[in-house]
Amino acid sequence: MIRPLCIALFCAFLHLKVTAQQKSRIVFYNCENLFDIYDDPLTRDDDRTPNGKFKWTEEKYQSKLHNIAQVFKAMTLSNKYWPAVIGLCEIENAKVLSDLQNILLLKGVKYNIVHQDSPDQRGIDVALLYRPEVYTLLHYQFHNLYLNNPNNERKFTRDQLVVSGFLNEYLVHFVVVHWPSRSGGQKRSNPFRIKAAYKSRSLVDSLLSLDHENQILIMGDFNDDPVNYSIQVLEHGKKFSDSLQNPMRILYKKGIGSIAHQDRWHLFDQILFTKNFLTPQRLRLNKIGVFNPTFMTQQKGPYRGYPLRSFSGISFTNGYSDHYPVYMDLAEPLPPRNPAQNEKKS
């Protein structure tokens, strides 16, 4: 049994007074096996069909979709502003995203979709949802990650997604990832995540080579904690100024996590960003955290305090995911100081 932990951290190193300016919430969520009910002969989705191991019916599927939508509604800012941009993983296909999009539309919010099928053997993908009235899409591209297993056979995994556009009037680039899992053990699978880290780092470096002032945010399920070597590879650029900030390391050291395993929290779901998000005169970090309200948390039994999943074994529990979502709130730039005001103070 583990205890629920604090959901957010105001970044102590950002000594800025928060104003009444509009804020934008960025979210990443591993939806844990968000599959439709139909068998895809090209992927290993048989368990998530009506006759499969989990008896995945239309009723259960619709319930899962509504639960995911409920999470995003609960994450609105001041009960008014829905998340501006949502990165997703463990999404089966375009149909699942379209069905989720329609449910969200019934709740009064429109999201556009960025997605393509990846070569992953399980048939799960990364995707991005965005509210078109606050994020104007300019360009996106999916990048393959080529891995080989110890037998030198191709190991098919998720693509890495790069999306560029204007958040309100500010150019922001997003990288969405779902690095290889720890299946087979952390040590055995570690080389795959390190290769994924170098791939992600190269995507960040490419954006910085276009414009060193680019504001870049990378979010995903990294299947590693903030202190693991793969994350260090991602953080460290060729130059110190290119290094990524990861305040979620502070959360992790406080015992806060997004997924629990064997009564231990892991913070696999993270949001990292370029240093210019700490600059007062740029679009800037306001808050970052893990969203773990009571309704998304198991309240009894041996897994009390864990994220409330859709299944316990093969028994349907009508939950959400084995992961909590993570979020980052962005505030608009502070106005430049008036030199005349500084003279009066002196």
N, C-alpha and C positions, 0 to 999 in steps of 0.2 A: 504494500500500500504506500502510495506517495501522496504528499499534500499539494494542493494547488498553490501556485506561486504568483507573485506580483506580475501583472501583465505588461507593464511599460516602464520605461526609464527616460526621464528628462535628461538630456545630455548635459552633464555638469560642465563639460569643457566649452559649451557654447553659451557664453555669458551675455545673452541678448534678451532684452525685454520684449515679450511677445505682444504685438499690437493687435488691433481688431481687424487687420487685413485678412483677406480671404486665404484660406489654406486649402491644399489639395492632398488627399490621402492616396497613397500608393500601397497596394496590397499584393502579397503573394500567398497562394494557397495550393497545397497538395491535396487534391480532392479524394485521394485513395480509391482507385479503381472505379472511376465514373464511366461505366460502360452502358451502351444500350443493350437491348435484350436479344439482338440478332447475332448469329454466328458469322464471323468473318473467316472464310477458309484459309486466308493468308496469315492469320495471327493465332496466338494461343489464348483465345477468349472463350473457349468452350465452357469453362466453369461459370461464366457470367451469362448464361442463357437459361430459359425456363426449365430445360431438362438437365442442366448442369449441376455441379456440386452445390452451388449456392441457391439453386431454384430461383434464378433472377428473373422475376416476372415484371410485367408492365407496371403493376401497382407499386412494387418495391422501387423500381426505377424512377417513377414519378415522385415518390416520397423522397428519394435521395436528391433529386433535382430541386424540389421545394426546400429541403433542408439547406442545401448549398446557397440558394437564393436568400434564405432567412439569415444566414451568416453575413452576407454582404449588406443586407438591410440593417443588421445590428451594428455594422461598422460605419454607418453614416456619421458624419461630423455634425454635431449640434442638432441631430435628428433632421437634418436638412440636406447636407451634401453627401451624396453617395460617393464611394471611392472613384477617383478620376480614372485610374488605370489599375487593372488587375492582371497579374501574371498567374498562370495556372499550369499544373502538371498532373499527370495520371488522368488525362482526358483521352477517350478512345478515338473520337473522330469528329467530323464537322456536324453530324446530326446531333450529337450530344450537346455541342456548343449552341447550335441553333435552338434546341429545345430549352436550354437554360436561358438563352437570350429572350425567348418568348415569355417565359415565366417572369423574368425581370421586367419585361415590357408591361405585363399586367400589373406589376407593382409600381409602375409609373416612371421607370427609368430605362433609357435606351442605351445599349452597348453595341458597338461594332466589334467584329471578330477578326483577329489575325491568326491563321492556322494553316498547317498543311500536315498530311500524314507523314510520320517519320518511319524509318526502317526498323524500329524497335520490335523485337520478337513478340513481346506481349501486346503490341498494338497500342501503346500509350504514347501520348504526345505532350509537348508544351504548347501553350497558346497565350494570347494576350487579348483581353477585353478592354475597350476604352470608350469613354463617353465622348461622342463627337463634338459636343458643344464646348468641351474644355480641352480636348486633345485633338489637334489637327495632324493626321497622319501624312508624312512625307514619303517614307520609304521603309520597306522591311525586307529581310532576307533570312532564310534558314540555312544553317551551316551544318554539314555532316561531321560527325566525329568518327574517325576510322580507328577501330580497335581490333586487335587480334588476341585470341586466347592462347594459352601455353602450347597448344597444338598448331599454332600459326593459322588458325581458322578465323574467319571474320566474325567478330562479336558485334552484333547489331544493337545499337542503342539510340537514345533520343538525339534529335537535332538540337542545335543551339540557335536561338532566335534573336536577331537584332532588329529593333524598331526605332525609327527616328521620326520626330515630329515636334510640334509646338504645344507645350502645356500652357494654356492661355496664350501669352505672347512670348514664352521663353522656350528656346530650343532645348529639348531633353532627349537623350538617347537611352533606350532600355535594352538590356541583354537578359533574356530569360533562359534558364537552364534547369536541367534535371540530370545531375551527374550519375554515373553508374552506382548501383547499390552495393551494399556490403555482403551480398549473397556469396556464400562460400567462405565467409570470414573476413574480418577487416584487413588483416595482413595480406591475405591472398588477393583481395580485390583492390588493394590500395593503388597498384600501378595504373589501373584504369582511371581512377579519379585524378591521379596526378596528370595523366595525359589530357583528361578533360579540363583540368586547371590551366594547362599550357594553352589549350585551344581557346578557352575563355579569355585568358590574358591577351592572346594575340588579337582577339576581336576588339578588346578595349584599346590596345595599342594602335590598331588600325584607325579607330575613331579619333584618337589623340593626334595621329599623324596628319589627319585632315585639318584639324584645328586644335591646337593645344589647349584652348579655352573651352572645349566642348564639355558640357555637363553630362556625365554618364552614370547610370545607375544599373547595377547588375543584381538580379534577384533570382532565387531558386531554391530547390531542394538539392543541397550539395552532398548529402549523405556523409558528411564529415562535420565535425564541430569547429568553431572558430579557431581553436588552438592547434588543429591538425595541419600537417605539412602542406597538403594540397591547397588549403586556404591561404597559407603563407605565399605559395607560388602565385596565386591569383592577386594577392595584395601588392606584391613588390614589383614595381615597374623598373624599366632600365634606368630611369632617373628618379631621384627621391620625389620630385614634384609630380611624378606619374603614379605614385603609390595610391592605393585605394584606402579609404577610411572604412573601418568596421567596428562601430560602437557596440555591435551585438556581442563582441568579445566580453564587454563589461557585463552584459546580461548573463552570459554563460557562466562567468566567474561568480555571479551571485546565485547560481543554481537554477536559473530560469531556462526552460527549454520549450521546444515546439513538438517534441515526440518523446514518449517514454518507453523504455525497454528494461526489463528486469529491475524495476524499481529505481531506475536512474534516468534523469532527464538528459536528452541530447538536444542541441540547437542546430539541427541540420538545415533548417529553413532560415535563410539569412538575406539581408539586403546590404550591399556594399556600394560605395559611391566615390566619385572623384572629390578631391579636397575643396574644390570651388563651391561645393554645397555648404561649406562653413563660412563663406564670405558674405558679410552683411549686405553688400550691394548686388548680390546675385540671388536667384531662386535658392532658398536656404533651408537646411534642416531645422525642423521645429521639435519633432518628437519621433521616437522609434520604439517599437515594442512587439510583444507577442500578445495576441488577442485570445484570451482563454476564459470567457465568461462561464458562469455556473451551468447554463443550459447546454454547453458543449462539453461538459465534463462528467465522467462517470461518477455517480454519487454513492454507490454501494458495491459490496463484493470485493474480491481480491484485487480488482483493478480500479478501486476507488481513487479518484484524483487523476486518472489517465484521461486523455481525450476520448470522447464517446464515439465509438466506431459504428459503422453500419452493421457489422457482424461481430459476434463473439463466437469464435469457432465457425460453425456453419449456421448458427442461430441468428436470425435477423433481429437486430436491436434498434433499428430505425434511428441510427445516429448520424454522424457527419463524416468524420475521417479520423485516422490515427494520428493526424497532424493538426496542430493549431495553425491558423494563418499568422503571418507577420505583416507589419505595416510600417510605413514611414510617412510622416506628415511634413509637407513642404509649405513654407510661408513665402510670400512675395518679398522682393528686396526691400530693405529699409530705405527710406529717402535719404539722400546725401545730407550731411550736416551743413547748416547755414553758417558760413564763416563769420557773419555779423553777430550771430548768437554767441559764438566762441569768444569774440572780442568783448561783448558785454559782460560775460562771465569773468573775464580777466580784469 
